[in-house]
Amino acid sequence: MQREVIVLAETFEILTDDAFGNAYRPFIVDRGVVYLDEARIRNGSITNAKIGEVIQSANFVWDVGSGTYAGWRLNKDGSALFAGDVTIRGTVIADSITGLFQRRNTWSWEGTISPDAGGFTPTFVLDAPVRVGDAHTPQLLIELTMDNGGDHSRDGVVTLEVYNGSAWQAVRQKVFTMAASTNVTNFMIVQDSQATVARQYRIRISRGTNRWGSWTFKGAYVTMQGVR
């Protein structure tokens, strides 16, 4: 048994009203084209969807003049605008890349190094620039944990070293004075010279001129970025 409901017309509409009595047309068939104001589909599949000109998020804003950006937009010509971060796992193939690209990395270490032995931390690396052949300037924010358990103030010398391909050389050295019986956190901000390849670093620990007793180096947390 087969039933059919057929309407022969150029335009077919369903008319309804909202809570305020205003009439509107949520469903229209006009010369073979279906228009839906809103639809909920529990399960469905689309093999090929045609987009007239653009599809974008409801909050899309791209105002260059004021510097206000939000949401995303995909254009029919294949161009796209994303106001937020984009994470891609895989290979990016492009004819050209413009803009600011930075390498960022963090490294942490905990342990005990005595300056009497002239010790140093394990090595840590800032990768080469994102684009092959580019140069960037490594910038490092170094957080140092230092322990002076004695009853006298002491000086501690911290040196950031970089490997130049054949030997280690100092990038920056700083002397910290620690009060008696303190466990302190000190900071170093270092800007290295421009690099086109990955840079390998380590932190050397040594005693200062105030040699009364000894202190220990307990750890480091390093935030690195390569800025173009």
N, C-alpha and C positions, 0 to 999 in steps of 0.2 A: 504494500500500500504506500502510496506516495502523495504527499501534500505540498503544495507550493503557494506562496503568496507573491504575486507579481504586480508591480506598479509600473505602468508605462507613463513616464513623465520626463521632461527635461530636468526638472528640479524636484527633489523629494526632501522634506524637512520634518523634524520633530520639534514642536514648540512646547516650551514649559515656562514656569516662572520661578523666581527665587523667593526667599523668605519675605521680601518686601513687596511682592506682587509685580515685580518687573519681569516682563517676558523676554526670553532669549532663546536662541536656537543652538542647542548643544550638539545636534547631529544634522548634517546637510549632505546630500548627494547632488552635485551640480554637474550635469553633462559628463558623467563617468568619473568624477573626482569626489572623494569622500573627505569631509571636514569634521573633525572631532575636537571640541573645545578641551575635553579632558577625558582620559581613559585609564582604566586600571586593568592590567592583564596579569592573571595569576601565573600562567605558563604560556610561553610563546616563542617563536623563532622568526627571524628576519633574514632571508638569504641575501637581499640587496636592498639598501635603503637609499633613496635619493634625497639629497639635501639641496635646497634651492640655492642659497648663497652662503649661509653661515650657521653654525651651531655653537652656542656659548652657554656658560654658567649664568645663573640668575643674578649673581653678584658682580658680573664682569664690569670692570672699570679700567680704562687705559687712557689716562690724562697726562700727557707728556708735560704740558705746561705747569701743572701743579705738582707733578711727581707722584700722583696717586694711581696705584695699580692694584687690581684685585681680580680673582677668578681666572678663567681661561676662555679661549676662543679658537675655533677651527674654521678656516675659510675654505670656500669651494676651490680656490686656486691652489690649495695645498699648503698655504702658509698657516702658521699657528702662533698664538700669543699665550704665554703662561706667566702669571704674575708671581707665582711661588717657585720653590725649588723643584727641580726635576731630577729624579733618580733613575738611572738607566743601568741595568745589569747586562752588559754585552758590548758589542762593538758599535761605535758611531762612525758612519761614513758620510763625509760632507765635502762639497767642492771648496768651501772656505769657512773659516771660523773667525769671528770678530768678537771683541769685548775683553773683559777682564777674567782671566782664569788663574786660579790659585791652587797650589798644593797645600794641604793641611794634614797634620799628623800630630799625635800625642804619644808620649812615652813616659813610663814610670818605673821606678826601681826602689826597692827597700832592702836594707842590709846594714852592715857596719864596716866602715873604712876608717882606719886610724891614720891621721896625717903623719905620724912618725915614720911610717913605712912609705910615704909618698904614693899612696894608692890612687886608683882611678876607677870610675864606674864602667860597666859594660858599654858598648857602643850603641848609638841610636842613629837613625837615618831619616833625612828629609829627601823624598823622591825627586827625580828630575822634573823640570817643568812639564805641564800637561801636553803642550805641543812640541813636537820634535824640532830642535833648532832654536827654540825660544830661550830667553834668559830670565831668571827671576832673582830676587834678593831675599835670602833666607832671614827670617826674623824669629827669634826664640824668646819665649817667656819661661824662665827657669825658677821653679819653687824648690828651695833647699831646706831640708830638715837637719838641724845641727844640735848637738847635745854637749853642753859643758857641765859635767857633773861635779867639778871641783869647787873649792872655796875661793878661787881667784878668777878675775876676768882673763880672757884669753883671746888672741887673734887667730882667725882661720882664713886661709887663702884658698879661694876657689877659682880654677882656671878652666874655661871652655876651650877645648882643642878640636881642630878639624884635621882630617887626614887628606893630605894634598896629592896622594898617589904614591908617595915614597916614604913620607915621614909625617909625624904629628906636629902641628904647629899651633901656637896659642892664637885664639881669636880675641878673647878678652879675659882679663884677670881682675878679681875684686877681693878686697880684704874686709872681713867682717869681724867686729869686736863683740864678743859674747860676755855678758855679765856672769858672775859666779852662780853656780847651781841653777842653770836655766836650760830648758829645751825649747829652742826657738826655730821659727821659720823665716828665712830670708829669701830675697828675690833678686834675680838678675834679668835685665832686658838687653838682649844682644842682637845687633844687626850685622850680618856677615856680608862679604863682598858678593857681587853678582855671580851666578852659577848657571851653567847650561846642562850640568849632569847632577846626579844624586850626590848629596853631601853626607859624609859620615862623621859623627861627633862623639866625643866622650868628655867627662868632667874629671879633672885632676884635683886631688885634695892634698894640701900641704900645710905646714905650720907657718905662723906669722912671726913677727919680730918679738911679740910678747909670748915668750916661750915658757912661762911659768906653768908647769903641769901640761896636760894634754886634753884634747877634746875628740869627739867622734862624729863622723858624718853618717847620718841615718837613712837618708833617702832623697829622691829627686822626682819631680813631676815636670815634664817639659812639654810645652805647647809650641809647635813649629808651623810656620806657613811661609810659602814662597810667594812674594808679591812682585807683580810686574810693574 
